[in-house]
């Protein structure tokens, strides 16, 4: 679990340490671009403080947020590489805040972020020699996702994940890196498989840590579209509910449905994130131990037995959250119930914050977000000029 502090910033400064790294941002939506920045920052030290801007400051400098501060803090807290989420961090990075948290350096992508006046948000720390650059994750941003919702496009969907990964070395490398442990070490984190219904077996995509003796296999599944606060809290509660005092922690396997399956059930342009993007979001989450990509919508007996072969022991629990995938769905967990392994997580604060609700937020305030998109385009042009 991430660390917490009684006040932000702390009244007594933490001793300066070059291995304590600062990173900050809006972190609006959970997407793998944010996680990639945190992973790269973590690898530059061993303790990562993540500053999260307030709703008010983001509105003044960038436009309205889609997710409120509490929701954005929850998302950062779930990232495996974040040690300390820091709410209400200044939009223009302040060295005094960094000093309070014992961080000598701030990390940011190789792009420029500007404030409402058009000035570089990192100008002060850059002039102080306390700025480090990492590579920006290509192909994803909050602006991209908002655009998909406003335009209702489906061009981002992936028809064949195996083919996509086979032809895209960058995606394969990204998946391997996101499967790293809390220190960012590749090979010591989650193991990733893709399930094939044709062979009723799973193919390993990324090496990782398999369950050791005594760890109970717990299975969860879903679309995990936009990896919402509802998804995050559900996974946290699954770990909490399946933890037995005095025993090894549970081994949580997350099954992720394909774009085709989700679009079949939800229609329109769902999922908003394609299966690769959704996989990266779940992969960076501290509450999971393994992924099964292209998991079937119905975890039947054949699939549950296949999981047992994949992990070397039977599945002991299948968890579901307090909300239905969609109204009128069939009893997808009939087999788990018949085996006596079906469990439910009760209601929680975030249970109604799903992909549909987030899309509704965008469409309800369509004019405001379209104006935000327009301003972002103008800012992006100026920011590119500042870099080049």
C-alpha positions in Angstrom: 0.0 0.0 0.0 1.2 3.6 -0.6 2.4 5.7 2.2 0.3 8.5 3.8 1.1 11.7 5.7 -1.0 13.6 8.2 -0.5 16.9 6.3 0.5 18.2 2.9 3.1 19.5 2.7 4.7 18.2 5.9 5.5 20.9 8.5 8.9 19.3 9.2 10.9 18.7 6.0 12.0 15.2 5.2 15.8 14.9 4.9 17.0 15.5 1.3 17.9 12.3 -0.6 18.8 12.0 -4.2 16.9 8.7 -4.4 13.6 10.4 -3.5 12.1 11.5 -6.8 9.3 14.0 -7.4 6.8 13.8 -10.3 3.7 15.9 -10.6 0.7 16.3 -12.9 -3.1 16.3 -13.3 -3.4 12.5 -13.7 -6.9 12.9 -15.1 -8.1 9.4 -16.1 -5.9 6.4 -15.4 -4.0 5.7 -18.6 -0.7 4.0 -19.3 1.0 7.3 -20.3 0.8 8.4 -16.6 2.0 5.0 -15.4 4.9 5.1 -17.8 6.1 8.4 -16.5 5.9 7.1 -12.9 7.7 3.9 -13.8 10.6 5.8 -15.5 10.8 8.3 -12.6 10.9 5.4 -10.0 13.8 3.9 -11.8 15.8 7.1 -11.3 15.6 6.5 -7.5 13.9 4.3 -5.0 11.1 6.4 -3.5 8.5 8.3 -5.7 6.5 11.2 -4.5 3.6 12.0 -6.9 2.2 15.5 -6.7 -1.4 15.8 -7.9 -2.8 19.2 -8.8 -6.1 20.5 -7.4 -9.3 20.7 -9.5 -9.1 24.5 -9.1 -5.6 25.0 -10.4 -6.2 22.6 -13.3 -9.3 24.6 -14.3 -7.4 27.8 -14.2 -4.4 26.6 -16.2 -5.8 23.9 -18.5 -9.5 23.5 -18.3 -12.1 21.3 -16.5 -11.0 17.9 -15.2 -13.1 14.8 -15.9 -12.1 13.2 -12.6 -12.2 15.0 -9.3 -9.2 15.2 -6.9 -10.2 12.3 -4.7 -10.7 10.1 -7.8 -7.3 11.1 -9.2 -5.6 10.5 -5.9 -7.1 7.1 -5.7 -5.7 6.3 -9.2 -2.2 7.4 -8.3 -2.4 5.4 -5.1 -3.1 2.3 -7.0 0.0 2.6 -9.2 2.7 0.0 -8.1 5.5 2.5 -8.5 4.0 5.4 -6.5 5.2 5.5 -2.9 3.5 8.7 -1.7 0.6 10.5 -3.4 0.7 14.3 -2.6 -2.7 16.0 -3.1 -3.0 19.7 -4.1 0.6 20.0 -5.4 1.2 23.4 -7.1 0.6 23.5 -10.9 3.9 25.3 -11.4 6.4 23.0 -9.7 7.6 24.6 -6.5 11.1 23.7 -5.2 9.9 24.4 -1.6 7.4 21.6 -1.9 10.1 19.3 -3.3 12.3 20.3 -0.3 9.6 19.5 2.1 9.4 16.0 0.7 13.2 15.5 0.6 13.2 15.3 -3.2 16.1 16.9 -5.0 14.9 16.2 -8.6 11.6 16.4 -10.4 10.9 14.2 -13.4 8.8 15.1 -16.5 8.4 13.8 -20.1 10.2 15.2 -23.0 7.5 17.7 -23.8 6.7 21.1 -22.4 3.7 21.9 -20.1 2.6 25.5 -19.8 0.5 27.4 -17.3 -2.3 29.8 -18.0 0.2 32.6 -18.8 1.9 30.4 -21.4 5.1 29.9 -19.4 6.9 26.6 -18.8 5.5 25.0 -15.6 9.0 23.7 -14.8 10.9 26.9 -15.4 11.9 27.4 -11.8 13.2 23.9 -11.2 15.0 23.9 -14.5 16.9 27.1 -13.7 17.8 25.5 -10.3 19.2 22.4 -12.1 16.7 20.1 -10.4 14.9 18.8 -13.5 15.2 15.4 -15.2 13.7 14.3 -18.5 12.2 10.9 -19.4 10.6 9.8 -22.6 6.9 10.6 -23.0 4.7 7.6 -23.7 3.5 7.9 -27.3 -0.1 7.2 -28.5 -2.1 8.0 -25.4 -3.2 11.1 -23.4 -6.3 12.3 -21.6 -6.9 14.6 -24.6 -6.9 11.6 -26.9 -9.5 9.7 -24.7 -11.8 12.7 -24.4 -11.6 13.1 -28.2 -12.7 9.4 -28.7 -15.7 10.0 -26.5 -16.8 13.2 -28.2 -16.3 11.8 -31.7 -17.6 8.3 -31.0 -14.8 6.7 -33.0 -13.8 3.0 -33.1 -10.6 3.1 -35.1 -8.6 2.5 -31.9 -10.1 -1.0 -31.4 -7.8 -4.0 -31.9 -9.2 -7.0 -33.8 -6.3 -9.4 -33.1 -4.1 -8.8 -30.1 -1.6 -11.5 -30.9 -1.1 -10.1 -34.4 -0.9 -6.5 -33.0 1.9 -7.5 -30.5 3.7 -9.6 -33.2 4.0 -6.6 -35.4 4.7 -3.9 -32.8 8.0 -4.3 -31.0 7.3 -1.1 -29.0 4.1 -2.5 -27.6 5.9 -5.8 -26.6 8.6 -3.9 -24.9 6.1 -1.6 -23.1 4.2 -4.6 -21.8 7.4 -6.2 -20.5 8.3 -3.0 -18.7 4.9 -2.5 -17.1 5.1 -6.0 -15.8 8.0 -5.0 -13.5 7.9 -5.0 -9.7 7.5 -2.0 -7.3 11.1 -1.1 -7.9 10.7 -1.2 -11.7 12.7 -4.5 -12.1 11.6 -6.5 -15.1 10.8 -10.2 -14.5 9.9 -9.7 -10.8 6.4 -8.5 -11.4 3.1 -9.8 -12.9 3.2 -12.6 -15.5 1.0 -12.0 -18.5 -0.9 -14.7 -20.5 -3.3 -14.6 -23.5 -6.1 -17.2 -23.5 -7.1 -19.1 -26.6 -10.6 -20.6 -26.6 -9.6 -22.8 -29.6 -7.0 -24.7 -27.6 -8.4 -24.0 -24.1 -5.0 -22.9 -23.0 -3.0 -19.8 -22.3 0.1 -18.6 -24.0 2.7 -16.7 -22.0 3.4 -13.2 -23.3 5.6 -11.8 -20.5 7.6 -13.6 -17.8 6.9 -12.8 -14.2 6.3 -14.2 -10.7 4.1 -17.3 -10.6 2.2 -18.2 -7.4 4.4 -19.7 -4.7 3.2 -22.4 -2.2 0.4 -21.3 0.0 -0.8 -18.4 -2.2 -4.5 -18.8 -3.1 -5.5 -18.2 -6.7 -8.2 -15.6 -6.9 -9.8 -14.7 -10.2 -11.5 -11.5 -11.3 -12.6 -10.4 -14.8 -14.0 -7.5 -16.7 -13.5 -4.9 -19.4 -11.7 -2.5 -17.0 -12.4 0.3 -19.6 -10.9 3.7 -18.5 -9.7 1.8 -15.4 -12.1 3.8 -13.2 -12.2 4.4 -9.4 -14.8 1.7 -9.4 -12.4 -0.9 -10.8 -9.5 0.2 -8.6 -11.5 0.0 -5.3 -13.0 -3.3 -6.4 -9.5 -4.8 -6.8 -8.3 -3.4 -3.5 -11.3 -4.9 -1.7 -10.7 -8.2 -3.4 -7.2 -8.3 -2.0 -8.6 -7.3 1.4 -11.4 -9.8 1.4 -9.2 -12.7 0.3 -6.3 -12.0 2.7 -6.1 -14.6 5.5 -4.2 -13.4 8.6 -1.0 -15.5 9.1 -1.1 -16.8 5.5 0.7 -15.7 2.3 -1.1 -13.0 0.4 -3.6 -14.0 -2.3 -2.5 -14.3 -5.9 -4.9 -12.1 -7.9 -5.4 -13.0 -11.6 -7.3 -10.4 -13.7 -9.0 -11.5 -16.8 -9.5 -8.8 -19.5 -12.1 -9.1 -22.2 -11.3 -8.4 -25.9 -12.5 -5.3 -27.7 -14.9 -7.4 -29.8 -16.5 -8.9 -26.7 -17.0 -5.6 -25.0 -18.4 -3.9 -28.1 -20.8 -6.8 -28.6 -22.3 -6.3 -25.2 -22.1 -2.5 -24.9 -22.2 -1.3 -28.5 -21.5 2.3 -29.6 -17.7 2.8 -29.6 -17.0 0.9 -26.4 -14.5 0.1 -25.2 -13.0 3.7 -25.1 -9.6 2.1 -24.5 -8.5 -0.8 -26.6 -7.4 -4.1 -25.0 -3.7 -3.1 -25.1 -4.4 0.2 -23.3 -6.7 -1.4 -20.8 -4.1 -4.2 -20.1 -1.4 -1.6 -19.4 -3.7 0.2 -16.9 -4.5 -3.0 -15.0 -0.9 -4.2 -15.3 0.5 -1.2 -13.4 -2.0 -1.7 -10.5 -0.5 -2.8 -7.2 -3.5 -5.0 -6.5 -3.0 -7.6 -9.2 -0.4 -10.4 -9.7 -1.1 -11.7 -13.2 -3.2 -10.9 -16.3 -5.1 -13.2 -18.6 -5.8 -11.3 -21.8 -8.7 -12.1 -24.1 -10.5 -13.8 -21.2 -13.9 -15.2 -22.1 -17.0 -13.2 -21.0 -18.3 -16.4 -19.3 -15.7 -18.1 -17.1 -17.0 -21.6 -17.7 -15.7 -24.9 -16.5 -13.3 -25.3 -19.4 -11.8 -21.9 -18.7 -11.5 -22.3 -14.9 -9.8 -25.7 -15.4 -7.4 -24.2 -17.9 -6.5 -21.5 -15.3 -5.7 -24.3 -12.9 -3.3 -25.8 -15.4 -1.7 -22.4 -16.2 -1.0 -21.6 -12.6 -0.3 -25.1 -11.3 -3.3 -25.1 -8.8 -7.0 -24.7 -8.9 -8.8 -21.4 -8.7 -10.1 -21.0 -5.1 -12.3 -17.9 -5.5 -13.9 -15.9 -8.3 -14.9 -12.4 -7.2 -17.4 -10.0 -8.7 -18.3 -6.5 -7.8 -21.5 -4.8 -6.6 -22.6 -3.8 -10.1 -23.7 -5.7 -13.2 -21.8 -5.5 -16.5 -25.1 -4.4 -18.1 -28.8 -4.8 -17.5 -30.3 -8.2 -18.3 -27.0 -10.1 -18.6 -26.9 -13.8 -18.3 -25.6 -15.4 -15.1 -21.9 -15.4 -16.2 -20.7 -16.9 -13.0 -23.0 -19.9 -13.0 -20.0 -22.3 -13.0 -18.1 -20.5 -10.2 -21.3 -20.7 -8.1 -21.7 -24.4 -8.8 -18.2 -25.0 -7.6 -18.8 -23.0 -4.5 -16.0 -20.5 -5.2 -18.1 -17.5 -6.2 -17.6 -14.4 -4.0 -18.9 -10.9 -4.0 -17.4 -7.6 -2.9 -20.0 -5.4 -1.3 -21.0 -1.8 -2.1 -18.4 0.9 -1.8 -18.0 4.6 -2.4 -16.8 4.3 -6.0 -19.1 1.5 -7.2 -21.1 3.7 -9.6 -18.0 5.4 -11.2 -17.7 3.3 -14.4 -16.8 4.0 -18.0 -20.4 4.9 -18.9 -20.6 7.5 -16.1 -17.3 9.1 -17.2 -18.6 9.3 -20.8 -21.8 10.9 -19.5 -19.7 13.5 -17.7 -18.0 14.4 -20.9 -21.2 14.5 -23.0 -23.1 16.4 -20.3 -20.5 19.2 -20.5 -19.7 18.7 -24.1 -19.2 22.4 -24.9 -16.8 22.9 -22.0 -14.7 19.9 -23.0 -14.7 20.8 -26.7 -13.4 24.2 -25.7 -10.8 22.5 -23.6 -9.8 20.3 -26.6 -9.5 23.5 -28.7 -7.4 25.3 -26.2 -5.3 22.2 -25.7 -4.6 22.1 -29.4 -3.5 25.8 -29.4 -1.3 25.2 -26.3 0.2 22.0 -27.8 1.3 24.0 -30.9 3.0 26.6 -28.7 4.5 23.9 -26.4 5.9 22.1 -29.5 7.5 25.3 -30.6 9.1 25.7 -27.2 10.6 22.2 -27.5 11.8 22.6 -31.1 
